[in-house]
């Protein structure tokens, strides 16, 4: 399990009463070493946030959630239903349920993490008729435009898409916050502090080249966009990168505003 820098939040006030902030403790589930928090790592470092990454595909065990204030779940090339091939999906789903349902921890899932949030809480995820890959727009739903995670964004968000599975039925209590022409649930919220997004805006300049080396991702790209699509995709992603990073900063700030622990 990787551990990363620790620090504290700037002082805040709740009404007229001063509060003493303490460092937020963040746990991150990863499913392949190149799908990490990416640009979010820069924001975490700027804020001095301590975070631990658990590489589930490498057999790293899930620690007790007692020491953490929030849970992030990143993407990966596997699918939520592949428990026989990836048996660690079973305890991961249990940990997601514990975090969101039992502990009501702030939760943020990206791509596979979005799908795991849905499936672990009783929704359904299935294969798409055609994968959604490219630099594409996500439209916020009416609920999404009013959701605190997307404050300052929309009504559309330009994003990087690279997936062949989708949320096909929301979990009980789930609310769809974003959509695209081929994927009706691009973002969702369960309760008041658990969010998932199917799309990516956390990317860096290294993301598309690195992901293109993953056989499953490369095959999905070629199936959707043709055998010579990688160079074009890289160029489009590079041109859109400043917008991705700006959206990522807003999403990060909005999430952290609801995740920061304070003590009187």
C-alpha positions in Angstrom: 0.0 0.0 0.0 1.5 3.3 -1.0 1.3 6.3 1.4 1.6 9.9 0.4 2.2 13.3 1.9 0.4 14.6 5.0 -0.5 18.1 6.0 -3.5 20.2 7.1 -6.3 22.4 5.9 -6.3 26.1 6.2 -8.4 27.4 9.2 -12.2 27.7 8.7 -15.1 28.9 10.8 -18.5 27.4 11.4 -20.7 30.4 11.9 -19.0 32.4 14.6 -17.4 29.4 16.3 -13.7 28.8 15.4 -12.9 25.3 14.3 -9.6 23.4 14.4 -9.1 21.4 11.2 -7.2 18.2 11.1 -5.7 16.5 8.1 -8.1 14.6 5.9 -7.2 10.9 5.5 -8.0 9.5 2.1 -8.0 5.9 0.9 -7.7 5.2 -2.8 -8.5 1.8 -4.5 -6.6 1.2 -7.7 -7.0 -1.7 -10.2 -4.0 -1.1 -12.5 -1.0 1.0 -11.6 -1.5 3.5 -14.5 -5.0 4.4 -13.4 -4.3 6.4 -10.4 -5.6 9.9 -9.3 -3.5 11.5 -12.0 -3.9 15.3 -11.9 -5.7 15.0 -8.6 -2.4 14.0 -7.1 -1.2 17.5 -7.7 -4.2 19.0 -5.9 -3.8 16.6 -3.0 -0.1 17.5 -2.6 -0.9 21.3 -2.7 -3.4 20.7 0.1 -1.1 18.5 2.0 -3.6 15.7 2.1 -2.5 12.3 3.3 -3.6 9.4 1.1 -3.0 5.7 0.8 -3.3 3.8 -2.4 -4.3 0.1 -2.4 -3.4 -1.8 -5.6 -6.1 -4.5 -5.5 -5.0 -6.2 -8.7 -1.6 -6.8 -7.1 -3.2 -8.6 -4.1 -2.8 -5.7 -1.6 -5.3 -6.1 1.2 -8.0 -3.6 2.0 -7.2 -1.9 5.3 -9.7 -1.1 8.0 -11.7 2.0 7.1 -11.4 3.2 10.7 -8.4 5.4 9.8 -9.9 7.1 6.8 -12.4 10.0 6.2 -13.1 9.4 2.5 -12.8 6.7 -0.2 -11.9 7.2 -3.9 -12.2 4.3 -6.4 -10.4 4.6 -9.7 -10.8 2.9 -13.1 -9.4 -0.3 -14.5 -9.6 -2.7 -17.5 -11.7 -5.3 -15.7 -15.5 -5.4 -15.4 -17.6 -5.4 -12.2 -19.0 -8.8 -13.0 -15.7 -10.6 -13.5 -15.4 -11.9 -9.9 -14.1 -15.3 -11.0 -11.2 -13.7 -12.8 -10.7 -11.0 -10.2 -11.8 -12.4 -6.8 -10.7 -9.3 -5.0 -13.8 -7.6 -6.5 -15.9 -9.3 -3.8 -14.2 -7.7 -0.8 -13.9 -4.4 -2.7 -17.6 -4.2 -3.2 -18.1 -5.1 0.4 -15.8 -2.2 1.4 -17.7 0.2 -0.9 -20.9 -0.8 0.8 -19.4 -0.4 4.2 -18.0 3.0 3.4 -21.1 4.4 1.8 -24.0 2.7 3.6 -22.6 1.9 7.1 -20.2 4.7 7.6 -21.6 7.4 5.2 -18.1 8.3 4.2 -17.6 10.7 1.3 -17.0 8.6 -1.8 -15.8 9.4 -5.3 -15.7 6.8 -8.0 -14.3 7.2 -11.6 -15.2 4.9 -14.5 -14.9 1.4 -13.0 -15.2 3.1 -9.6 -18.5 4.7 -10.7 -19.8 1.3 -11.9 -18.6 -0.4 -8.6 -20.6 2.2 -6.6 -23.7 1.3 -8.6 -23.3 -2.4 -8.5 -22.2 -2.7 -4.9 -25.3 -0.7 -3.7 -27.8 -2.8 -5.7 -27.8 -1.3 -9.2 -26.9 -3.0 -12.4 -23.9 -2.6 -14.8 -23.6 -4.3 -18.2 -21.8 -4.2 -21.5 -22.5 -1.5 -24.0 -23.6 -2.3 -27.6 -20.7 -0.1 -28.7 -17.9 1.3 -26.6 -17.8 5.1 -25.9 -14.2 6.3 -26.6 -13.0 9.8 -27.5 -13.0 13.4 -26.4 -16.8 13.8 -25.9 -19.3 15.9 -24.1 -21.3 14.9 -21.0 -24.6 16.8 -20.5 -25.7 17.4 -16.9 -29.2 16.4 -16.0 -31.4 18.9 -14.2 -30.4 17.1 -10.9 -26.8 17.4 -12.0 -27.0 21.1 -12.6 -28.2 21.5 -9.0 -25.7 19.0 -7.5 -22.9 20.4 -5.3 -20.3 18.2 -7.0 -20.9 20.0 -10.3 -21.2 23.5 -9.0 -19.4 25.8 -11.5 -19.6 23.2 -14.3 -22.0 22.5 -17.1 -24.4 22.4 -18.6 -22.0 20.3 -20.6 -18.5 19.0 -19.6 -15.9 18.0 -22.2 -14.4 14.8 -21.1 -12.3 11.8 -22.1 -14.3 8.6 -22.5 -12.8 5.1 -22.7 -15.3 2.5 -21.6 -17.3 -0.4 -22.9 -19.6 -1.0 -19.9 -22.2 1.2 -18.4 -24.7 1.6 -15.5 -27.9 0.1 -16.8 -30.0 0.5 -13.7 -29.5 2.9 -10.8 -29.1 1.6 -7.3 -31.9 2.3 -4.8 -31.8 6.0 -4.0 -29.5 6.7 -6.9 -29.9 9.9 -8.9 -28.6 10.3 -12.5 -26.5 13.5 -12.7 -25.1 13.3 -16.2 -25.7 11.6 -19.6 -24.4 11.2 -23.1 -26.2 10.1 -26.3 -25.0 6.5 -25.8 -24.7 6.3 -22.0 -27.7 7.5 -20.0 -25.9 7.5 -16.6 -22.6 9.3 -17.0 -22.7 10.5 -13.3 -24.7 9.5 -10.3 -25.1 10.3 -6.6 -26.3 8.0 -3.8 -27.4 9.8 -0.7 -25.7 13.1 0.0 -22.0 12.2 -0.1 -21.3 9.4 -2.6 -20.7 10.2 -6.3 -19.6 8.3 -9.3 -18.6 9.6 -12.8 -18.2 7.4 -15.8 -16.0 10.0 -17.7 -12.5 11.2 -17.1 -11.2 14.7 -16.6 -8.4 13.8 -14.2 -6.1 13.0 -17.1 -2.5 14.2 -17.7 -0.4 14.4 -20.8 0.8 10.8 -20.1 -2.7 9.3 -19.7 -3.7 8.4 -23.3 -0.3 7.1 -24.3 -0.1 4.9 -21.2 -3.6 3.6 -21.4 -3.0 2.8 -25.1 -0.4 0.2 -24.0 -3.1 -1.8 -22.1 -4.2 -4.5 -24.5 -7.9 -4.3 -23.5 -8.0 -0.6 -23.9 -6.1 -0.6 -27.2 -8.5 -3.2 -28.6 -11.6 -1.2 -27.5 -10.1 1.9 -29.1 -9.5 0.2 -32.4 -12.9 -1.5 -32.4 -14.6 1.9 -31.9 -12.4 4.2 -33.9 -10.3 2.1 -36.2 -6.8 0.7 -36.3 -5.1 4.0 -36.9 -7.0 6.0 -34.3 -4.4 6.3 -31.5 -2.5 9.2 -33.0 -5.6 11.2 -33.6 -7.0 10.4 -30.1 -3.7 11.5 -28.5 -3.8 14.8 -30.4 -7.5 15.5 -29.5 -6.8 14.7 -25.8 -3.7 16.9 -25.8 -5.7 19.8 -27.2 -8.5 19.4 -24.6 -6.1 18.9 -21.7 -6.4 22.4 -20.2 -10.2 22.1 -20.1 -9.9 18.6 -18.5 -7.6 20.0 -15.9 -9.9 22.9 -15.1 -12.9 20.6 -14.7 -10.9 18.3 -12.5 -9.9 21.2 -10.3 -13.6 22.2 -9.8 -14.7 18.7 -9.1 -11.9 18.2 -6.6 -12.6 21.4 -4.8 -16.4 20.7 -4.7 -15.8 17.2 -3.4 -13.2 18.2 -0.8 -15.5 21.0 0.5 -17.8 18.2 1.6 -15.2 15.8 2.8 -12.9 17.9 5.0 -13.1 16.8 8.7 -13.0 19.4 11.4 -13.0 19.3 15.1 -14.1 22.1 17.4 
